[in-house]
Amino acid sequence: MTMSNEDELRTLQQDVQRLLGRCMLRLQQYERLIKAMVVDHKLSGPMNALEEARSAQIDGIALKTLGTLVGELLGSYFVAGEIDPNEETETNSSENVNWLAMQMKLGLPAAEFVRVESELKELVRLRNNRVHHFIDQHDISSSDGCRSAQEALISAYTLIDQHFGQLRQWAEIIVKTRQAMSDALQSEEVIDFVVNGISPDGKVNWDGSGIVSALREAFDALVVDGWASVAEAGRWVAKRYPEQLPAKYECASWQQVVHETHILELRYFEMDGKRTACYREKERPAKPH
């Protein structure tokens, strides 16, 4: 081999490396975006710990492959047919916790869903092919092999870029929907409903209300022999949660709050010669096996 041929081969090899690197960078951008879509199209967790729930989802998908991520979106975000607006999102909510569960779905006609599914899986195959089998398929120790590799990489990048552009459009739908939901959650009515358990008609879901949550914390801090003073609990809550007061729930006193909840038990004891109102949480009936 002459020196000029060696120089040509070296130049071709460097260009192959450049083109392969360009494909890998685009694929990494694609994987990064699809991970964001997997996280952001669905969220479930306590209202006061949604960021922690989202962080846990991010950690959970950090090491998942592109094929796994695509599989999670198909049937979860991308669905065939019309979406039932009354369909409930599955939750693993705990009792006594204000819980939010939301899931976005993009309903596609059956034929469109099949096309999207095919294209997403095609990109997964392309990615795996470039990452794991590129050297096996192209002999970059020869000029002809390098030229063949160049053509294949240029074609692959064009296809990856097209897929990336489509993915960005789908991701923008999720971003806009999340923003609309965020704006709605900032309204006073929604905050009252999801945080304080107060519905727009004034009815109170006491079990999930902010004031009962605060009384539970006060009980844990003040309990003596299984009971806590209502008056002491009221002062404890007012100091730490000044927004959680009886008047907010149209109650005239802390005793009325305890009475209205039906999940807290109110009892009077003689303490230091005074009749003192105390409370505790009622025992819940055992669930049948």
Secondary structure as UniProt FT lines:
FT   HELIX           3..40
FT   STRAND          42..46
FT   HELIX           47..49
FT   HELIX           50..61
FT   TURN            62..63
FT   HELIX           66..73
FT   TURN            75..77
FT   STRAND          78..80
FT   TURN            85..86
FT   TURN            95..96
FT   STRAND          99..103
FT   STRAND          106..108
FT   HELIX           110..132
FT   HELIX           134..137
FT   TURN            140..141
FT   HELIX           143..185
FT   HELIX           188..196
FT   TURN            200..201
FT   HELIX           206..208
FT   HELIX           210..222
FT   TURN            225..226
FT   STRAND          227..229
FT   HELIX           230..240
FT   TURN            242..243
FT   HELIX           246..249
FT   HELIX           254..261
FT   STRAND          264..271
FT   TURN            272..273
FT   STRAND          274..281
//
